[in-house]
Amino acid sequence: MKQLSIFLENKQGALVDVLRYLKEANIQIVASTIAETEQYGIYRVICDNPEQAYIVLKEQGVAVNLTEMKCVELADKPGGAAEAIEKIVAEGVNISYFYTFLINGKGLLLYREKK
């Protein structure tokens, strides 16, 4: 699964511009998260067409990267995420960051390995 990492200046309207570009290109956001500091934010997006979204954003002058992510399905029970992460870590994988979301009735854990 591919993820867009969009670098945004921490100013009013920056996120709205990115969302508008994606909307105008008919790109559907499936999941997203944002991490911010005082000066900038990283908006991480899973969408239905990441390659096209990347092109659209680059054409608009947006700083964006496209990265490969790992994804595992979660058990639909309390502790499902904990069990999934325990298995990943037991395989010697160091997780840089992760987030979870629901799509088509399935819980998914998306993560990036720390190199």
Biopython code that builds the backbone (N, CA, C, O; Angstrom):
import numpy as np
from Bio.PDB.StructureBuilder import StructureBuilder

atoms = [
    (1, "MET", "N", (0.855, -1.163, 0.000)),
    (1, "MET", "CA", (0.000, 0.000, 0.000)),
    (1, "MET", "C", (0.905, 1.232, 0.000)),
    (1, "MET", "O", (1.934, 1.250, 0.676)),
    (2, "LYS", "N", (0.525, 2.252, -0.751)),
    (2, "LYS", "CA", (1.338, 3.461, -0.833)),
    (2, "LYS", "C", (0.690, 4.615, -0.069)),
    (2, "LYS", "O", (-0.531, 4.767, -0.029)),
    (3, "GLN", "N", (1.552, 5.405, 0.524)),
    (3, "GLN", "CA", (1.123, 6.547, 1.326)),
    (3, "GLN", "C", (1.748, 7.825, 0.789)),
    (3, "GLN", "O", (2.916, 7.845, 0.404)),
    (4, "LEU", "N", (0.962, 8.881, 0.770)),
    (4, "LEU", "CA", (1.477, 10.208, 0.463)),
    (4, "LEU", "C", (1.907, 10.868, 1.764)),
    (4, "LEU", "O", (1.163, 10.850, 2.744)),
    (5, "SER", "N", (3.086, 11.443, 1.780)),
    (5, "SER", "CA", (3.521, 12.284, 2.898)),
    (5, "SER", "C", (3.617, 13.693, 2.345)),
    (5, "SER", "O", (4.482, 13.996, 1.523)),
    (6, "ILE", "N", (2.720, 14.546, 2.804)),
    (6, "ILE", "CA", (2.594, 15.899, 2.272)),
    (6, "ILE", "C", (3.114, 16.872, 3.323)),
    (6, "ILE", "O", (2.651, 16.884, 4.464)),
    (7, "PHE", "N", (4.080, 17.684, 2.918)),
    (7, "PHE", "CA", (4.703, 18.629, 3.844)),
    (7, "PHE", "C", (4.009, 19.971, 3.715)),
    (7, "PHE", "O", (3.999, 20.582, 2.647)),
    (8, "LEU", "N", (3.426, 20.423, 4.824)),
    (8, "LEU", "CA", (2.624, 21.649, 4.834)),
    (8, "LEU", "C", (3.235, 22.684, 5.754)),
    (8, "LEU", "O", (3.651, 22.378, 6.871)),
    (9, "GLU", "N", (3.283, 23.908, 5.270)),
    (9, "GLU", "CA", (3.658, 25.006, 6.150)),
    (9, "GLU", "C", (2.520, 25.186, 7.142)),
    (9, "GLU", "O", (1.350, 25.100, 6.768)),
    (10, "ASN", "N", (2.851, 25.434, 8.391)),
    (10, "ASN", "CA", (1.833, 25.580, 9.425)),
    (10, "ASN", "C", (1.229, 26.981, 9.343)),
    (10, "ASN", "O", (1.541, 27.868, 10.139)),
    (11, "LYS", "N", (0.353, 27.145, 8.350)),
    (11, "LYS", "CA", (-0.329, 28.425, 8.171)),
    (11, "LYS", "C", (-1.758, 28.163, 7.710)),
    (11, "LYS", "O", (-2.061, 27.125, 7.120)),
    (12, "GLN", "N", (-2.605, 29.103, 7.985)),
    (12, "GLN", "CA", (-4.018, 28.963, 7.657)),
    (12, "GLN", "C", (-4.204, 28.752, 6.155)),
    (12, "GLN", "O", (-3.653, 29.493, 5.342)),
    (13, "GLY", "N", (-4.979, 27.741, 5.801)),
    (13, "GLY", "CA", (-5.323, 27.480, 4.413)),
    (13, "GLY", "C", (-4.456, 26.452, 3.716)),
    (13, "GLY", "O", (-4.835, 25.965, 2.650)),
    (14, "ALA", "N", (-3.302, 26.101, 4.277)),
    (14, "ALA", "CA", (-2.403, 25.149, 3.605)),
    (14, "ALA", "C", (-3.071, 23.790, 3.410)),
    (14, "ALA", "O", (-2.990, 23.214, 2.326)),
    (15, "LEU", "N", (-3.717, 23.284, 4.427)),
    (15, "LEU", "CA", (-4.388, 21.996, 4.327)),
    (15, "LEU", "C", (-5.587, 22.075, 3.380)),
    (15, "LEU", "O", (-5.837, 21.154, 2.602)),
    (16, "VAL", "N", (-6.311, 23.165, 3.454)),
    (16, "VAL", "CA", (-7.482, 23.343, 2.584)),
    (16, "VAL", "C", (-7.068, 23.297, 1.114)),
    (16, "VAL", "O", (-7.765, 22.704, 0.291)),
    (17, "ASP", "N", (-5.940, 23.919, 0.784)),
    (17, "ASP", "CA", (-5.461, 23.902, -0.595)),
    (17, "ASP", "C", (-5.216, 22.466, -1.064)),
    (17, "ASP", "O", (-5.654, 22.087, -2.151)),
    (18, "VAL", "N", (-4.521, 21.672, -0.256)),
    (18, "VAL", "CA", (-4.225, 20.287, -0.615)),
    (18, "VAL", "C", (-5.518, 19.494, -0.788)),
    (18, "VAL", "O", (-5.663, 18.745, -1.755)),
    (19, "LEU", "N", (-6.441, 19.650, 0.127)),
    (19, "LEU", "CA", (-7.718, 18.932, 0.033)),
    (19, "LEU", "C", (-8.486, 19.330, -1.230)),
    (19, "LEU", "O", (-9.118, 18.487, -1.867)),
    (20, "ARG", "N", (-8.430, 20.588, -1.580)),
    (20, "ARG", "CA", (-9.104, 21.060, -2.796)),
    (20, "ARG", "C", (-8.461, 20.450, -4.046)),
    (20, "ARG", "O", (-9.167, 20.009, -4.953)),
    (21, "TYR", "N", (-7.125, 20.425, -4.096)),
    (21, "TYR", "CA", (-6.438, 19.828, -5.251)),
    (21, "TYR", "C", (-6.855, 18.373, -5.433)),
    (21, "TYR", "O", (-7.122, 17.934, -6.552)),
    (22, "LEU", "N", (-6.910, 17.628, -4.331)),
    (22, "LEU", "CA", (-7.296, 16.225, -4.413)),
    (22, "LEU", "C", (-8.763, 16.072, -4.819)),
    (22, "LEU", "O", (-9.107, 15.199, -5.615)),
    (23, "LYS", "N", (-9.605, 16.912, -4.275)),
    (23, "LYS", "CA", (-11.035, 16.872, -4.632)),
    (23, "LYS", "C", (-11.230, 17.156, -6.116)),
    (23, "LYS", "O", (-11.979, 16.453, -6.795)),
    (24, "GLU", "N", (-10.555, 18.187, -6.617)),
    (24, "GLU", "CA", (-10.696, 18.553, -8.033)),
    (24, "GLU", "C", (-10.186, 17.453, -8.959)),
    (24, "GLU", "O", (-10.636, 17.349, -10.100)),
    (25, "ALA", "N", (-9.256, 16.634, -8.483)),
    (25, "ALA", "CA", (-8.724, 15.523, -9.272)),
    (25, "ALA", "C", (-9.522, 14.230, -9.047)),
    (25, "ALA", "O", (-9.159, 13.170, -9.558)),
    (26, "ASN", "N", (-10.602, 14.333, -8.282)),
    (26, "ASN", "CA", (-11.476, 13.194, -7.992)),
    (26, "ASN", "C", (-10.736, 12.077, -7.241)),
    (26, "ASN", "O", (-10.975, 10.891, -7.470)),
    (27, "ILE", "N", (-9.840, 12.483, -6.349)),
    (27, "ILE", "CA", (-9.095, 11.536, -5.514)),
    (27, "ILE", "C", (-9.834, 11.396, -4.193)),
    (27, "ILE", "O", (-10.140, 12.390, -3.535)),
    (28, "GLN", "N", (-10.120, 10.156, -3.809)),
    (28, "GLN", "CA", (-10.814, 9.915, -2.551)),
    (28, "GLN", "C", (-9.819, 9.550, -1.459)),
    (28, "GLN", "O", (-9.027, 8.621, -1.612)),
    (29, "ILE", "N", (-9.868, 10.280, -0.367)),
    (29, "ILE", "CA", (-9.029, 9.980, 0.791)),
    (29, "ILE", "C", (-9.694, 8.862, 1.582)),
    (29, "ILE", "O", (-10.877, 8.937, 1.915)),
    (30, "VAL", "N", (-8.911, 7.817, 1.880)),
    (30, "VAL", "CA", (-9.408, 6.669, 2.625)),
    (30, "VAL", "C", (-9.073, 6.805, 4.104)),
    (30, "VAL", "O", (-9.897, 6.506, 4.969)),
    (31, "ALA", "N", (-7.848, 7.262, 4.385)),
    (31, "ALA", "CA", (-7.394, 7.463, 5.761)),
    (31, "ALA", "C", (-6.341, 8.558, 5.750)),
    (31, "ALA", "O", (-5.639, 8.748, 4.756)),
    (32, "SER", "N", (-6.236, 9.273, 6.856)),
    (32, "SER", "CA", (-5.210, 10.308, 6.935)),
    (32, "SER", "C", (-4.895, 10.614, 8.396)),
    (32, "SER", "O", (-5.687, 10.362, 9.304)),
    (33, "THR", "N", (-3.715, 11.163, 8.574)),
    (33, "THR", "CA", (-3.277, 11.611, 9.883)),
    (33, "THR", "C", (-2.336, 12.780, 9.676)),
    (33, "THR", "O", (-1.701, 12.901, 8.628)),
    (34, "ILE", "N", (-2.250, 13.628, 10.662)),
    (34, "ILE", "CA", (-1.348, 14.770, 10.549)),
    (34, "ILE", "C", (-0.527, 14.893, 11.830)),
    (34, "ILE", "O", (-1.043, 14.764, 12.940)),
    (35, "ALA", "N", (0.750, 15.142, 11.641)),
    (35, "ALA", "CA", (1.664, 15.412, 12.756)),
    (35, "ALA", "C", (2.217, 16.801, 12.498)),
    (35, "ALA", "O", (2.636, 17.112, 11.383)),
    (36, "GLU", "N", (2.219, 17.631, 13.520)),
    (36, "GLU", "CA", (2.656, 18.999, 13.283)),
    (36, "GLU", "C", (3.640, 19.474, 14.329)),
    (36, "GLU", "O", (3.686, 18.992, 15.461)),
    (37, "THR", "N", (4.422, 20.440, 13.893)),
    (37, "THR", "CA", (5.299, 21.165, 14.787)),
    (37, "THR", "C", (4.883, 22.625, 14.689)),
    (37, "THR", "O", (3.881, 22.943, 14.047)),
    (38, "GLU", "N", (5.616, 23.484, 15.297)),
    (38, "GLU", "CA", (5.256, 24.899, 15.250)),
    (38, "GLU", "C", (5.344, 25.477, 13.841)),
    (38, "GLU", "O", (4.586, 26.385, 13.500)),
    (39, "GLN", "N", (6.259, 24.962, 13.020)),
    (39, "GLN", "CA", (6.500, 25.552, 11.709)),
    (39, "GLN", "C", (5.893, 24.791, 10.535)),
    (39, "GLN", "O", (5.580, 25.397, 9.510)),
    (40, "TYR", "N", (5.720, 23.475, 10.661)),
    (40, "TYR", "CA", (5.204, 22.705, 9.537)),
    (40, "TYR", "C", (4.475, 21.471, 10.048)),
    (40, "TYR", "O", (4.536, 21.119, 11.226)),
    (41, "GLY", "N", (3.787, 20.833, 9.118)),
    (41, "GLY", "CA", (3.098, 19.590, 9.425)),
    (41, "GLY", "C", (3.365, 18.560, 8.358)),
    (41, "GLY", "O", (3.686, 18.904, 7.220)),
    (42, "ILE", "N", (3.236, 17.296, 8.715)),
    (42, "ILE", "CA", (3.299, 16.212, 7.742)),
    (42, "ILE", "C", (1.915, 15.577, 7.711)),
    (42, "ILE", "O", (1.456, 15.003, 8.699)),
    (43, "TYR", "N", (1.265, 15.688, 6.572)),
    (43, "TYR", "CA", (-0.068, 15.147, 6.377)),
    (43, "TYR", "C", (0.101, 13.829, 5.621)),
    (43, "TYR", "O", (0.482, 13.821, 4.451)),
    (44, "ARG", "N", (-0.182, 12.725, 6.294)),
    (44, "ARG", "CA", (-0.031, 11.400, 5.697)),
    (44, "ARG", "C", (-1.395, 10.923, 5.216)),
    (44, "ARG", "O", (-2.376, 10.948, 5.959)),
    (45, "VAL", "N", (-1.440, 10.488, 3.960)),
    (45, "VAL", "CA", (-2.712, 10.174, 3.311)),
    (45, "VAL", "C", (-2.654, 8.823, 2.606)),
    (45, "VAL", "O", (-1.696, 8.509, 1.900)),
    (46, "ILE", "N", (-3.694, 8.041, 2.815)),
    (46, "ILE", "CA", (-3.966, 6.848, 2.018)),
    (46, "ILE", "C", (-5.173, 7.215, 1.152)),
    (46, "ILE", "O", (-6.193, 7.685, 1.655)),
    (47, "CYS", "N", (-5.039, 6.996, -0.137)),
    (47, "CYS", "CA", (-6.136, 7.370, -1.045)),
    (47, "CYS", "C", (-6.324, 6.293, -2.108)),
    (47, "CYS", "O", (-5.562, 5.330, -2.184)),
    (48, "ASP", "N", (-7.351, 6.479, -2.920)),
    (48, "ASP", "CA", (-7.692, 5.469, -3.916)),
    (48, "ASP", "C", (-6.758, 5.452, -5.124)),
    (48, "ASP", "O", (-6.735, 4.462, -5.856)),
    (49, "ASN", "N", (-5.996, 6.505, -5.351)),
    (49, "ASN", "CA", (-5.081, 6.563, -6.491)),
    (49, "ASN", "C", (-3.838, 7.366, -6.101)),
    (49, "ASN", "O", (-3.699, 8.519, -6.510)),
    (50, "PRO", "N", (-2.936, 6.776, -5.319)),
    (50, "PRO", "CA", (-1.804, 7.538, -4.802)),
    (50, "PRO", "C", (-0.852, 8.069, -5.876)),
    (50, "PRO", "O", (-0.308, 9.164, -5.728)),
    (51, "GLU", "N", (-0.647, 7.316, -6.945)),
    (51, "GLU", "CA", (0.252, 7.794, -8.001)),
    (51, "GLU", "C", (-0.301, 9.056, -8.660)),
    (51, "GLU", "O", (0.438, 10.015, -8.883)),
    (52, "GLN", "N", (-1.592, 9.058, -8.969)),
    (52, "GLN", "CA", (-2.214, 10.235, -9.577)),
    (52, "GLN", "C", (-2.228, 11.402, -8.596)),
    (52, "GLN", "O", (-1.982, 12.542, -8.987)),
    (53, "ALA", "N", (-2.511, 11.129, -7.339)),
    (53, "ALA", "CA", (-2.509, 12.191, -6.324)),
    (53, "ALA", "C", (-1.122, 12.820, -6.226)),
    (53, "ALA", "O", (-0.998, 14.038, -6.103)),
    (54, "TYR", "N", (-0.095, 12.000, -6.279)),
    (54, "TYR", "CA", (1.284, 12.489, -6.229)),
    (54, "TYR", "C", (1.545, 13.454, -7.392)),
    (54, "TYR", "O", (2.095, 14.538, -7.196)),
    (55, "ILE", "N", (1.152, 13.056, -8.586)),
    (55, "ILE", "CA", (1.346, 13.898, -9.774)),
    (55, "ILE", "C", (0.590, 15.214, -9.627)),
    (55, "ILE", "O", (1.147, 16.283, -9.879)),
    (56, "VAL", "N", (-0.663, 15.141, -9.225)),
    (56, "VAL", "CA", (-1.498, 16.340, -9.066)),
    (56, "VAL", "C", (-0.859, 17.308, -8.076)),
    (56, "VAL", "O", (-0.767, 18.505, -8.346)),
    (57, "LEU", "N", (-0.423, 16.796, -6.941)),
    (57, "LEU", "CA", (0.161, 17.667, -5.918)),
    (57, "LEU", "C", (1.498, 18.254, -6.378)),
    (57, "LEU", "O", (1.771, 19.430, -6.141)),
    (58, "LYS", "N", (2.325, 17.446, -7.031)),
    (58, "LYS", "CA", (3.603, 17.962, -7.553)),
    (58, "LYS", "C", (3.366, 19.090, -8.553)),
    (58, "LYS", "O", (4.065, 20.103, -8.535)),
    (59, "GLU", "N", (2.372, 18.906, -9.427)),
    (59, "GLU", "CA", (2.047, 19.940, -10.424)),
    (59, "GLU", "C", (1.607, 21.240, -9.769)),
    (59, "GLU", "O", (1.758, 22.313, -10.353)),
    (60, "GLN", "N", (1.063, 21.149, -8.555)),
    (60, "GLN", "CA", (0.621, 22.340, -7.831)),
    (60, "GLN", "C", (1.743, 22.921, -6.952)),
    (60, "GLN", "O", (1.530, 23.894, -6.229)),
    (61, "GLY", "N", (2.923, 22.323, -7.023)),
    (61, "GLY", "CA", (4.055, 22.823, -6.248)),
    (61, "GLY", "C", (4.072, 22.381, -4.797)),
    (61, "GLY", "O", (4.763, 22.977, -3.971)),
    (62, "VAL", "N", (3.316, 21.339, -4.481)),
    (62, "VAL", "CA", (3.246, 20.834, -3.110)),
    (62, "VAL", "C", (4.410, 19.869, -2.878)),
    (62, "VAL", "O", (4.691, 19.019, -3.724)),
    (63, "ALA", "N", (5.076, 19.998, -1.754)),
    (63, "ALA", "CA", (6.146, 19.076, -1.376)),
    (63, "ALA", "C", (5.506, 17.772, -0.904)),
    (63, "ALA", "O", (4.823, 17.744, 0.119)),
    (64, "VAL", "N", (5.730, 16.702, -1.650)),
    (64, "VAL", "CA", (5.072, 15.430, -1.361)),
    (64, "VAL", "C", (6.013, 14.269, -1.687)),
    (64, "VAL", "O", (6.779, 14.335, -2.648)),
    (65, "ASN", "N", (5.951, 13.216, -0.889)),
    (65, "ASN", "CA", (6.673, 11.966, -1.140)),
    (65, "ASN", "C", (5.666, 10.837, -1.213)),
    (65, "ASN", "O", (4.594, 10.900, -0.611)),
    (66, "LEU", "N", (6.021, 9.812, -1.953)),
    (66, "LEU", "CA", (5.199, 8.607, -2.054)),
    (66, "LEU", "C", (6.023, 7.461, -1.482)),
    (66, "LEU", "O", (7.117, 7.173, -1.966)),
    (67, "THR", "N", (5.496, 6.811, -0.453)),
    (67, "THR", "CA", (6.251, 5.751, 0.212)),
    (67, "THR", "C", (5.425, 4.472, 0.320)),
    (67, "THR", "O", (4.199, 4.500, 0.429)),
    (68, "GLU", "N", (6.140, 3.362, 0.286)),
    (68, "GLU", "CA", (5.504, 2.050, 0.442)),
    (68, "GLU", "C", (5.314, 1.773, 1.928)),
    (68, "GLU", "O", (6.224, 1.978, 2.731)),
    (69, "MET", "N", (4.134, 1.308, 2.276)),
    (69, "MET", "CA", (3.805, 0.993, 3.660)),
    (69, "MET", "C", (3.451, -0.492, 3.751)),
    (69, "MET", "O", (3.093, -1.122, 2.756)),
    (70, "LYS", "N", (3.558, -1.028, 4.946)),
    (70, "LYS", "CA", (3.117, -2.397, 5.225)),
    (70, "LYS", "C", (1.730, -2.313, 5.851)),
    (70, "LYS", "O", (1.402, -1.352, 6.547)),
    (71, "CYS", "N", (0.931, -3.329, 5.593)),
    (71, "CYS", "CA", (-0.439, -3.306, 6.095)),
    (71, "CYS", "C", (-0.833, -4.704, 6.553)),
    (71, "CYS", "O", (-0.578, -5.689, 5.860)),
    (72, "VAL", "N", (-1.454, -4.782, 7.717)),
    (72, "VAL", "CA", (-1.973, -6.055, 8.221)),
    (72, "VAL", "C", (-3.421, -5.867, 8.659)),
    (72, "VAL", "O", (-3.814, -4.807, 9.147)),
    (73, "GLU", "N", (-4.195, -6.920, 8.469)),
    (73, "GLU", "CA", (-5.585, -6.889, 8.909)),
    (73, "GLU", "C", (-5.639, -7.153, 10.407)),
    (73, "GLU", "O", (-4.888, -7.973, 10.935)),
    (74, "LEU", "N", (-6.532, -6.452, 11.076)),
    (74, "LEU", "CA", (-6.672, -6.568, 12.524)),
    (74, "LEU", "C", (-7.825, -7.503, 12.886)),
    (74, "LEU", "O", (-8.859, -7.528, 12.219)),
    (75, "ALA", "N", (-7.625, -8.258, 13.943)),
    (75, "ALA", "CA", (-8.713, -9.064, 14.487)),
    (75, "ALA", "C", (-9.756, -8.121, 15.075)),
    (75, "ALA", "O", (-9.417, -7.128, 15.719)),
    (76, "ASP", "N", (-11.024, -8.440, 14.848)),
    (76, "ASP", "CA", (-12.125, -7.599, 15.320)),
    (76, "ASP", "C", (-12.456, -7.957, 16.766)),
    (76, "ASP", "O", (-13.485, -8.567, 17.057)),
    (77, "LYS", "N", (-11.548, -7.558, 17.669)),
    (77, "LYS", "CA", (-11.739, -7.824, 19.093)),
    (77, "LYS", "C", (-10.850, -6.875, 19.881)),
    (77, "LYS", "O", (-9.900, -6.324, 19.326)),
    (78, "PRO", "N", (-11.134, -6.674, 21.150)),
    (78, "PRO", "CA", (-10.249, -5.839, 21.963)),
    (78, "PRO", "C", (-8.832, -6.408, 21.960)),
    (78, "PRO", "O", (-8.632, -7.608, 22.143)),
    (79, "GLY", "N", (-7.857, -5.532, 21.752)),
    (79, "GLY", "CA", (-6.462, -5.970, 21.730)),
    (79, "GLY", "C", (-5.976, -6.418, 20.367)),
    (79, "GLY", "O", (-4.846, -6.890, 20.239)),
    (80, "GLY", "N", (-6.810, -6.279, 19.341)),
    (80, "GLY", "CA", (-6.421, -6.699, 17.989)),
    (80, "GLY", "C", (-5.162, -5.992, 17.497)),
    (80, "GLY", "O", (-4.283, -6.621, 16.908)),
    (81, "ALA", "N", (-5.075, -4.691, 17.737)),
    (81, "ALA", "CA", (-3.884, -3.930, 17.321)),
    (81, "ALA", "C", (-2.662, -4.369, 18.116)),
    (81, "ALA", "O", (-1.572, -4.501, 17.561)),
    (82, "ALA", "N", (-2.841, -4.593, 19.407)),
    (82, "ALA", "CA", (-1.723, -5.034, 20.253)),
    (82, "ALA", "C", (-1.177, -6.373, 19.763)),
    (82, "ALA", "O", (0.038, -6.555, 19.688)),
    (83, "GLU", "N", (-2.057, -7.300, 19.434)),
    (83, "GLU", "CA", (-1.617, -8.606, 18.938)),
    (83, "GLU", "C", (-0.852, -8.465, 17.620)),
    (83, "GLU", "O", (0.180, -9.107, 17.424)),
    (84, "ALA", "N", (-1.357, -7.634, 16.732)),
    (84, "ALA", "CA", (-0.694, -7.439, 15.436)),
    (84, "ALA", "C", (0.700, -6.844, 15.616)),
    (84, "ALA", "O", (1.657, -7.292, 14.984)),
    (85, "ILE", "N", (0.812, -5.844, 16.470)),
    (85, "ILE", "CA", (2.108, -5.203, 16.699)),
    (85, "ILE", "C", (3.080, -6.161, 17.378)),
    (85, "ILE", "O", (4.265, -6.180, 17.048)),
    (86, "GLU", "N", (2.587, -6.953, 18.321)),
    (86, "GLU", "CA", (3.448, -7.947, 18.975)),
    (86, "GLU", "C", (4.043, -8.917, 17.947)),
    (86, "GLU", "O", (5.224, -9.255, 18.031)),
    (87, "LYS", "N", (3.238, -9.364, 16.980)),
    (87, "LYS", "CA", (3.721, -10.289, 15.942)),
    (87, "LYS", "C", (4.765, -9.608, 15.059)),
    (87, "LYS", "O", (5.785, -10.208, 14.719)),
    (88, "ILE", "N", (4.507, -8.356, 14.692)),
    (88, "ILE", "CA", (5.438, -7.614, 13.834)),
    (88, "ILE", "C", (6.780, -7.441, 14.542)),
    (88, "ILE", "O", (7.836, -7.688, 13.960)),
    (89, "VAL", "N", (6.727, -7.018, 15.790)),
    (89, "VAL", "CA", (7.948, -6.795, 16.574)),
    (89, "VAL", "C", (8.684, -8.120, 16.808)),
    (89, "VAL", "O", (9.915, -8.145, 16.791)),
    (90, "ALA", "N", (7.955, -9.214, 17.025)),
    (90, "ALA", "CA", (8.572, -10.522, 17.237)),
    (90, "ALA", "C", (9.360, -10.976, 16.010)),
    (90, "ALA", "O", (10.283, -11.781, 16.132)),
    (91, "GLU", "N", (9.005, -10.471, 14.835)),
    (91, "GLU", "CA", (9.729, -10.788, 13.595)),
    (91, "GLU", "C", (10.961, -9.905, 13.424)),
    (91, "GLU", "O", (11.646, -9.976, 12.403)),
    (92, "GLY", "N", (11.244, -9.064, 14.438)),
    (92, "GLY", "CA", (12.437, -8.223, 14.379)),
    (92, "GLY", "C", (12.245, -6.900, 13.674)),
    (92, "GLY", "O", (13.219, -6.213, 13.364)),
    (93, "VAL", "N", (11.003, -6.533, 13.417)),
    (93, "VAL", "CA", (10.709, -5.278, 12.728)),
    (93, "VAL", "C", (10.625, -4.146, 13.746)),
    (93, "VAL", "O", (9.982, -4.275, 14.787)),
    (94, "ASN", "N", (11.280, -3.049, 13.429)),
    (94, "ASN", "CA", (11.206, -1.849, 14.253)),
    (94, "ASN", "C", (10.225, -0.888, 13.571)),
    (94, "ASN", "O", (10.478, -0.447, 12.450)),
    (95, "ILE", "N", (9.130, -0.567, 14.224)),
    (95, "ILE", "CA", (8.088, 0.275, 13.641)),
    (95, "ILE", "C", (8.410, 1.742, 13.887)),
    (95, "ILE", "O", (8.611, 2.164, 15.025)),
    (96, "SER", "N", (8.456, 2.512, 12.802)),
    (96, "SER", "CA", (8.702, 3.950, 12.893)),
    (96, "SER", "C", (7.425, 4.668, 13.341)),
    (96, "SER", "O", (7.458, 5.491, 14.256)),
    (97, "TYR", "N", (6.309, 4.353, 12.694)),
    (97, "TYR", "CA", (4.999, 4.883, 13.069)),
    (97, "TYR", "C", (3.923, 4.007, 12.462)),
    (97, "TYR", "O", (4.177, 3.245, 11.529)),
    (98, "PHE", "N", (2.714, 4.122, 13.000)),
    (98, "PHE", "CA", (1.587, 3.360, 12.461)),
    (98, "PHE", "C", (0.299, 4.131, 12.707)),
    (98, "PHE", "O", (0.239, 5.047, 13.527)),
    (99, "TYR", "N", (-0.710, 3.733, 11.982)),
    (99, "TYR", "CA", (-2.060, 4.172, 12.278)),
    (99, "TYR", "C", (-3.038, 3.108, 11.805)),
    (99, "TYR", "O", (-2.706, 2.267, 10.970)),
    (100, "THR", "N", (-4.236, 3.155, 12.346)),
    (100, "THR", "CA", (-5.252, 2.167, 12.013)),
    (100, "THR", "C", (-6.439, 2.857, 11.370)),
    (100, "THR", "O", (-6.688, 4.044, 11.582)),
    (101, "PHE", "N", (-7.156, 2.087, 10.586)),
    (101, "PHE", "CA", (-8.388, 2.597, 9.986)),
    (101, "PHE", "C", (-9.270, 1.435, 9.579)),
    (101, "PHE", "O", (-8.847, 0.279, 9.579)),
    (102, "LEU", "N", (-10.494, 1.763, 9.234)),
    (102, "LEU", "CA", (-11.497, 0.786, 8.837)),
    (102, "LEU", "C", (-11.852, 1.032, 7.375)),
    (102, "LEU", "O", (-12.174, 2.157, 6.992)),
    (103, "ILE", "N", (-11.796, -0.019, 6.558)),
    (103, "ILE", "CA", (-12.191, 0.106, 5.156)),
    (103, "ILE", "C", (-12.940, -1.163, 4.753)),
    (103, "ILE", "O", (-12.482, -2.278, 5.000)),
    (104, "ASN", "N", (-14.086, -0.972, 4.136)),
    (104, "ASN", "CA", (-14.920, -2.102, 3.710)),
    (104, "ASN", "C", (-15.170, -3.089, 4.838)),
    (104, "ASN", "O", (-15.185, -4.300, 4.617)),
    (105, "GLY", "N", (-15.365, -2.577, 6.045)),
    (105, "GLY", "CA", (-15.672, -3.410, 7.188)),
    (105, "GLY", "C", (-14.489, -4.142, 7.803)),
    (105, "GLY", "O", (-14.669, -4.965, 8.701)),
    (106, "LYS", "N", (-13.265, -3.849, 7.323)),
    (106, "LYS", "CA", (-12.074, -4.515, 7.850)),
    (106, "LYS", "C", (-11.185, -3.505, 8.565)),
    (106, "LYS", "O", (-10.932, -2.412, 8.057)),
    (107, "GLY", "N", (-10.718, -3.883, 9.742)),
    (107, "GLY", "CA", (-9.760, -3.058, 10.458)),
    (107, "GLY", "C", (-8.366, -3.309, 9.917)),
    (107, "GLY", "O", (-7.957, -4.460, 9.768)),
    (108, "LEU", "N", (-7.634, -2.250, 9.624)),
    (108, "LEU", "CA", (-6.286, -2.380, 9.091)),
    (108, "LEU", "C", (-5.305, -1.571, 9.920)),
    (108, "LEU", "O", (-5.627, -0.491, 10.414)),
    (109, "LEU", "N", (-4.107, -2.111, 10.062)),
    (109, "LEU", "CA", (-3.010, -1.405, 10.715)),
    (109, "LEU", "C", (-1.953, -1.168, 9.634)),
    (109, "LEU", "O", (-1.422, -2.107, 9.042)),
    (110, "LEU", "N", (-1.670, 0.086, 9.401)),
    (110, "LEU", "CA", (-0.702, 0.492, 8.394)),
    (110, "LEU", "C", (0.539, 0.960, 9.131)),
    (110, "LEU", "O", (0.436, 1.771, 10.051)),
    (111, "TYR", "N", (1.712, 0.465, 8.746)),
    (111, "TYR", "CA", (2.916, 0.863, 9.457)),
    (111, "TYR", "C", (4.098, 1.033, 8.519)),
    (111, "TYR", "O", (4.127, 0.493, 7.413)),
    (112, "ARG", "N", (5.066, 1.796, 8.993)),
    (112, "ARG", "CA", (6.306, 2.009, 8.267)),
    (112, "ARG", "C", (7.445, 1.478, 9.116)),
    (112, "ARG", "O", (7.555, 1.764, 10.308)),
    (113, "GLU", "N", (8.284, 0.701, 8.465)),
    (113, "GLU", "CA", (9.443, 0.145, 9.157)),
    (113, "GLU", "C", (10.516, 1.206, 9.332)),
    (113, "GLU", "O", (10.757, 2.023, 8.444)),
    (114, "LYS", "N", (11.147, 1.177, 10.481)),
    (114, "LYS", "CA", (12.300, 2.043, 10.726)),
    (114, "LYS", "C", (13.510, 1.315, 10.165)),
    (114, "LYS", "O", (13.776, 0.169, 10.528)),
    (115, "LYS", "N", (14.227, 1.965, 9.299)),
    (115, "LYS", "CA", (15.400, 1.331, 8.646)),
    (115, "LYS", "C", (16.618, 1.428, 9.515)),
    (115, "LYS", "O", (17.688, 0.955, 9.133)),
]
sb = StructureBuilder()
sb.init_structure("model")
sb.init_model(0)
sb.init_chain("A")
sb.init_seg("    ")
for serial, (resi, resn, name, xyz) in enumerate(atoms, 1):
    if name == "N":
        sb.init_residue(resn, " ", resi, " ")
    sb.init_atom(name, np.array(xyz, "f"), 0.0, 1.0, " ", f" {name:<3s}", serial, name[0])
structure = sb.get_structure()
